[in-house]
Amino acid sequence: MEAIRNLVPEGLPMSLQVIGATLLLGIIYSYITTERPSPNFPLISVRGLSPRKSFGLHIREVVQEGLRQVGRVVMPTS
């Protein structure tokens, strides 16, 4: 416990310590984990992009492709 106290500058408010620890744990968690989607949830990508980039950049196409894959009627876009 003493080693942890030596890492934090003296006089740093507890709220900043908690925020810093939360950010650090979030960053560590994001590096440890990878995309692990549910096995029953299809990943759809368009235009040769990753599913995440496809969703972010071309959401309308991704939704239409998803509906097409499950056999629902796709309405044309204007």
QUICOR-V341163 format. One record per pair of residues at least 4 apart in sequence whose ideal C-beta (glycine too) atoms are under 7 Angstrom apart, sorted by the first residue. I is the first residue (numbers start at 0). J is the second residue. Records with the same first field share a line. If there is no record, write none. Layout:
BEGIN
I=J ; J
END
This chain:
BEGIN
0=4
1=5
7=11 ; 16
11=15 ; 16
13=17
14=18
15=19
16=20
17=21
18=22
19=23
20=24
21=25
22=26
23=27
24=28
25=29
26=30
27=31
28=32
36=40 ; 42
41=68
42=50
43=50 ; 53 ; 61 ; 64 ; 65
44=48 ; 49 ; 50 ; 53
45=53 ; 57 ; 60 ; 61 ; 64
46=53 ; 57
48=52 ; 53 ; 56
49=53
50=54
51=55
52=56
53=57 ; 61
54=58 ; 61
57=61
58=62
59=63 ; 76
60=64
61=65
62=66
63=67 ; 73
64=68
65=69
66=71 ; 73
67=73
END
